[in-house]
Amino acid sequence: MSKKLKIGIPCSEASLVCDKSQYNESSFWEKVKLNLHMLYCKACRNYAKTNNKLSSIIAQSKVKCMDKKNKESLKKTFNKVLKEENFN
């Protein structure tokens, strides 16, 4: 019995491969299948375009995360206030 080469992928798989390929985590064949899928699927082309824009905006942003020490301090203060107000 011969095995057929499966080239077509559903949109759900295409979106996962699209996400993986943005972070260089997809294989060569996944990229090939994704590109073939996007030839005929406008929804996935739009998804990829929007996803690329979002990734570039986030990469260009100057958002800074709170360091671990400040997060812990904020968490302790928050929990203290919750206990005082009987929310917990």
N, C-alpha and C positions, 0 to 999 in steps of 0.2 A: 504494500500500500504506500503510495507516495504522499508526502506532506506538501500542502500548498503553502506558498509564501504569503503570509497575511500582511498586507500593506495598509489597508484601511483601518482607521482607529475611530472610536466614537469621540464626540466632543468632550466628554468627561475626562477621557484619557489625554486628549489634546491639550486641555487646560493644565493638567498636571505636568505634562512634558514642557509646555510653555514656561511654567513657573521654574521647573528644574533647569531649563536651558538658560534662563536669565542669570543663574548662579553657577553656570558651567558644571552642572551635575548630571546632565543628560548624555546618553551615549550617542554615537554617530547614527545608529539605526533609529533611535527615538527622534532625532532631529530630522532625518529623512522622512519618516512617517508624518511628523508634524507638518513639515513643509508641503508634502503631498496633500494632507488634509486641508491645509489652509488655502490651497489652490481652489477648492470648491466650496469652502465654508466661510461665508462672510462674517458670521457671528464670532468665530474663533479668530479671524483676522482682526476684528475690532477689539476683542479681548486682549490679544497680544499687543496691539497698538496702545491701548489704555494702560495695560500692565507696564509696558516699557516707559511710558510717560511718568507713571507713578513712581517707578523705581528711580528714574533719573531725578525727579523732584526731591525725593527723600535723600538721595545721595548728595544733592547740592545744598540741602538744608543745613542750617547751623544749629540744629537742635542738640542740646546737651542733656544728658541723663543725670539724674540725681545720684550722687555716690552712695555706696552701701551704708556708710555711717549715718548720713542724713536720713536715708530711708528708714533705718531702724529707729532713729529718734522720733521721726514723724509717726511711725507705727505705734510706738509706746505712748506717745501723747494722745493719739487717736483712741487707743484702747482705754486709756485712763479716763478720757472724757465720756466714752461710752458707758463705762462702769458708773461714773458719777451721775449720769443722766438716766441710769437704769435701762439702757437700750439693750444691754447684753443679757 
